[in-house]
Amino acid sequence: MLVLFVIVGTGVGIEAGVGSRLTETIPSTTMTTTTTNPTPVKFPSAKGVAYFLRLAKKGLEGSFSATYRASGSPLDEDVSVIHVAQRASSGQSPWLNGIGEWSYRLAASGGFREQWIQLSDVAAEDCWAAPPDHPLTCSATSEFSGSIGSGMSMYAFLPGGEFGVMEETVEAGVAGGTTRLDVFHTIGAGTLGLLVCLRATTHVGPETWCLTQEGFLASVKVGEPAEFNSWKSVQLVSRESSVTAGEFVPEGVPKGPFVQLPAG
């Protein structure tokens, strides 16, 4: 099993509201710092959590490509490598029903592979292969309409899928009052720099999402996935601000018609 790196460094608790830029949200008079076992300080209001969601939404705009490693897979595999790509104008996001395109390619350590290409809010292509030596079987471009099943397949586009989970978690916490929401900062390994994180503590344990300063999903850590289509640990490996046309081409020969990806 691959061991994913764990974010280490200085934790920062925030006790005030936030401005329009990350550097403006943590003035020295409202910051507490520790060098071991950093403990986030809960916001006295929802401003910090709202800022986190705005930052995550911003991270879904424009064009990008990225690679993640995910463990604790819903496919009962040790590790999945997931490559995502999105093509959209600056300030725009195709997730879920905006203008643009997005795609992902997933390769699990046990050999299962899948690909999803969302060409618009009403057109999609998908491919899959179970044994390692089998070629990808693909569907031709087909009319697409969202459903519970398709949502499960689309979740592996991690920046968008996890944003949906964040929103649902925050809504449940605000409405029910049974979820503690903490926003804090930590130092990411390598070139990730300062990350802003949201920790939601529920009766089943904590879930933590961390974003880069630009709002891009950097990591996810949960005790036990609430849904079968989620992972216990997700870590950003690399990210580019550009994409190629090949990101939106099926890797197998389209067979048609559109067939829902098989559930893991």
C-alpha positions as CSV (number, residue, x, y, z in Angstrom):
1,M,0.0,0.0,0.0
2,L,1.3,3.5,-0.8
3,V,1.7,5.7,2.2
4,L,0.4,9.2,1.5
5,F,2.2,12.1,2.9
6,V,0.7,13.8,6.0
7,I,0.5,17.5,6.2
8,V,2.7,18.7,9.0
9,G,3.8,22.1,10.3
10,T,2.4,25.0,12.2
11,G,-1.3,25.1,12.8
12,V,-3.1,28.4,13.0
13,G,-6.3,29.1,14.8
14,I,-8.5,32.0,13.6
15,E,-10.8,33.9,15.8
16,A,-12.0,36.7,13.5
17,G,-13.9,37.2,10.3
18,V,-12.2,37.1,7.0
19,G,-11.5,39.5,4.2
20,S,-11.2,39.1,0.4
21,R,-7.6,37.8,0.5
22,L,-6.0,35.1,2.6
23,T,-3.2,37.3,3.9
24,E,-5.9,39.7,5.2
25,T,-7.8,37.1,7.1
26,I,-5.2,36.4,9.8
27,P,-3.8,39.6,11.4
28,S,-1.3,39.0,14.1
29,T,-3.6,40.1,16.8
30,T,-6.0,37.2,16.1
31,M,-3.6,34.4,15.5
32,T,-2.5,31.6,17.8
33,T,0.4,29.4,16.8
34,T,1.7,26.1,18.1
35,T,4.5,23.9,16.9
36,T,3.1,20.5,18.0
37,N,-0.4,19.2,17.9
38,P,-2.0,22.3,16.4
39,T,-5.6,22.8,17.6
40,P,-7.9,24.8,15.5
41,V,-10.0,27.5,17.2
42,K,-13.7,27.5,16.3
43,F,-15.0,30.7,14.7
44,P,-17.5,32.6,16.8
45,S,-19.6,33.0,13.7
46,A,-20.2,31.4,10.3
47,K,-18.0,33.9,8.5
48,G,-14.9,31.7,8.4
49,V,-16.8,28.7,7.1
50,A,-18.5,30.9,4.5
51,Y,-15.1,32.1,3.4
52,F,-13.8,28.6,3.1
53,L,-16.7,27.6,0.8
54,R,-16.2,30.7,-1.3
55,L,-12.5,29.8,-1.7
56,A,-13.3,26.2,-2.6
57,K,-15.8,27.5,-5.2
58,K,-13.2,29.8,-6.7
59,G,-10.8,26.8,-7.0
60,L,-13.3,25.2,-9.4
61,E,-13.1,28.0,-11.9
62,G,-11.1,28.2,-15.1
63,S,-8.9,25.5,-16.7
64,F,-6.6,23.1,-14.9
65,S,-5.4,19.5,-14.6
66,A,-4.3,17.7,-11.5
67,T,-3.4,14.2,-10.2
68,Y,-4.4,12.8,-6.8
69,R,-3.7,9.7,-4.8
70,A,-6.7,8.3,-2.9
71,S,-6.7,5.5,-0.3
72,G,-9.6,3.7,1.4
73,S,-11.3,3.4,-1.9
74,P,-15.0,2.6,-2.4
75,L,-13.7,-0.1,-4.8
76,D,-12.0,-1.8,-1.9
77,E,-8.6,-1.1,-3.4
78,D,-5.6,0.1,-1.5
79,V,-4.8,3.1,-3.7
80,S,-6.4,4.8,-6.7
81,V,-4.6,7.4,-8.8
82,I,-7.1,9.9,-10.2
83,H,-6.3,12.4,-12.9
84,V,-8.8,15.3,-13.3
85,A,-9.0,18.0,-16.0
86,Q,-11.3,21.0,-16.6
87,R,-11.6,23.4,-19.5
88,A,-13.5,26.6,-18.9
89,S,-13.1,30.4,-19.2
90,S,-11.5,32.4,-16.4
91,G,-14.0,32.9,-13.6
92,Q,-16.3,30.2,-15.0
93,S,-16.9,26.6,-13.8
94,P,-18.7,23.8,-15.6
95,W,-19.4,22.0,-12.3
96,L,-22.1,20.9,-12.3
97,N,-24.2,22.7,-15.0
98,G,-21.9,25.6,-16.1
99,I,-20.2,26.2,-19.4
100,G,-17.1,24.1,-20.1
101,E,-15.9,20.5,-19.9
102,W,-14.4,18.3,-17.2
103,S,-13.1,14.8,-17.1
104,Y,-11.3,12.3,-14.9
105,R,-9.3,9.1,-15.3
106,L,-9.1,6.6,-12.4
107,A,-6.7,3.7,-12.1
108,A,-7.1,1.5,-9.0
109,S,-4.2,-0.6,-7.7
110,G,-6.3,-3.8,-8.3
111,G,-6.6,-3.1,-12.0
112,F,-10.0,-1.4,-12.3
113,R,-10.0,1.7,-14.6
114,E,-12.6,4.2,-15.5
115,Q,-12.9,7.4,-17.4
116,W,-15.6,10.1,-17.4
117,I,-15.9,13.0,-19.9
118,Q,-18.5,15.6,-19.2
119,L,-18.9,17.6,-22.4
120,S,-21.8,19.8,-21.3
121,D,-24.6,19.6,-18.8
122,V,-26.5,17.3,-21.2
123,A,-23.7,15.2,-22.9
124,A,-21.2,12.8,-21.5
125,E,-19.0,9.8,-22.4
126,D,-17.7,7.1,-20.1
127,C,-15.2,4.2,-20.3
128,W,-14.3,1.3,-17.9
129,A,-12.2,-1.8,-17.7
130,A,-12.0,-4.3,-14.8
131,P,-9.2,-6.8,-15.3
132,P,-5.8,-5.1,-15.8
133,D,-5.2,-6.7,-19.3
134,H,-8.7,-5.7,-20.7
135,P,-9.0,-2.7,-23.0
136,L,-11.4,0.1,-22.0
137,T,-15.0,-0.3,-23.1
138,C,-16.5,3.1,-23.9
139,S,-19.9,4.6,-24.7
140,A,-20.4,7.1,-27.5
141,T,-21.3,10.6,-26.7
142,S,-24.8,10.5,-25.5
143,E,-27.5,12.7,-23.9
144,F,-26.9,12.8,-20.2
145,S,-29.3,13.6,-17.4
146,G,-28.2,13.6,-13.7
147,S,-29.3,10.9,-11.4
148,I,-28.2,9.3,-8.1
149,G,-26.2,6.7,-10.0
150,S,-24.5,9.2,-12.3
151,G,-23.7,11.3,-9.3
152,M,-21.8,8.4,-7.7
153,S,-19.8,7.9,-10.9
154,M,-19.1,11.7,-11.3
155,Y,-17.8,11.9,-7.7
156,A,-14.3,10.9,-8.7
157,F,-13.9,14.4,-10.3
158,L,-12.5,15.2,-6.8
159,P,-12.5,19.0,-6.8
160,G,-16.2,19.1,-7.7
161,G,-17.3,15.9,-5.8
162,E,-15.7,17.0,-2.6
163,F,-17.1,20.5,-2.9
164,G,-20.5,19.0,-2.9
165,V,-19.7,17.0,0.3
166,M,-18.3,20.2,1.9
167,E,-21.5,22.1,1.2
168,E,-23.7,19.3,2.5
169,T,-21.6,18.9,5.7
170,V,-21.7,22.7,6.4
171,E,-25.5,22.9,5.8
172,A,-26.1,20.0,8.1
173,G,-23.9,21.5,10.8
174,V,-25.6,24.9,10.6
175,A,-29.1,23.5,10.5
176,G,-28.8,20.8,13.0
177,G,-26.1,22.2,15.4
178,T,-24.7,18.7,15.9
179,T,-21.6,19.3,13.7
180,R,-18.7,21.3,15.0
181,L,-17.1,23.3,12.2
182,D,-13.5,24.6,12.6
183,V,-11.4,26.5,10.1
184,F,-7.7,26.7,10.6
185,H,-4.4,27.0,8.7
186,T,-1.5,24.6,8.4
187,I,1.7,24.3,6.3
188,G,1.5,21.8,3.4
189,A,4.5,19.7,2.5
190,G,6.6,20.4,-0.6
191,T,5.5,23.4,-2.6
192,L,1.9,23.5,-1.3
193,G,2.6,26.3,1.1
194,L,0.0,27.7,3.5
195,L,-3.3,25.7,3.4
196,V,-6.7,26.7,4.8
197,C,-8.6,23.8,6.2
198,L,-12.1,23.0,7.3
199,R,-12.7,20.3,10.0
200,A,-16.2,19.0,10.6
201,T,-16.6,16.9,13.7
202,T,-19.7,14.8,13.8
203,H,-20.9,11.8,15.9
204,V,-19.0,9.5,13.5
205,G,-15.7,11.4,13.8
206,P,-13.9,14.2,12.0
207,E,-13.6,15.0,8.3
208,T,-11.0,17.5,7.2
209,W,-10.6,19.3,3.8
210,C,-7.6,21.5,3.0
211,L,-7.3,24.0,0.1
212,T,-4.4,25.9,-1.4
213,Q,-4.4,29.6,-1.2
214,E,-6.0,29.7,-4.6
215,G,-8.8,27.4,-3.4
216,F,-7.8,24.2,-5.1
217,L,-8.4,21.0,-3.2
218,A,-5.2,19.8,-1.6
219,S,-6.3,17.0,0.7
220,V,-9.1,15.2,2.3
221,K,-9.0,13.0,5.5
222,V,-12.0,11.2,7.0
223,G,-12.3,8.6,9.7
224,E,-14.9,6.5,7.9
225,P,-16.4,7.5,4.6
226,A,-20.1,8.4,5.0
227,E,-20.8,7.2,1.5
228,F,-19.5,4.2,-0.5
229,N,-18.3,6.5,-3.2
230,S,-15.8,8.4,-1.1
231,W,-12.2,7.8,0.1
232,K,-10.7,7.9,3.6
233,S,-7.6,9.9,2.4
234,V,-7.0,12.1,-0.7
235,Q,-3.8,13.9,-1.5
236,L,-2.9,16.3,-4.3
237,V,0.2,15.1,-6.2
238,S,0.5,17.7,-8.9
239,R,-1.5,20.5,-10.6
240,E,-1.2,22.4,-13.8
241,S,-3.1,25.5,-15.0
242,S,-3.4,24.2,-18.5
243,V,-5.1,21.3,-20.2
244,T,-4.7,19.5,-23.6
245,A,-7.5,18.4,-26.0
246,G,-6.6,14.7,-25.2
247,E,-8.0,15.1,-21.7
248,F,-11.5,15.0,-23.3
249,V,-11.1,12.1,-25.7
250,P,-12.1,8.5,-24.7
251,E,-9.1,6.2,-24.3
252,G,-11.1,3.3,-25.7
253,V,-13.2,2.9,-28.9
254,P,-16.7,4.3,-28.4
255,K,-19.3,1.5,-28.6
256,G,-22.4,3.4,-27.8
257,P,-25.0,3.9,-26.6
258,F,-24.3,5.6,-23.2
259,V,-24.0,3.0,-20.4
260,Q,-23.8,4.0,-16.7
261,L,-20.4,3.1,-15.2
262,P,-20.6,0.0,-13.1
263,A,-20.6,0.6,-9.4
264,G,-17.5,-0.6,-7.5
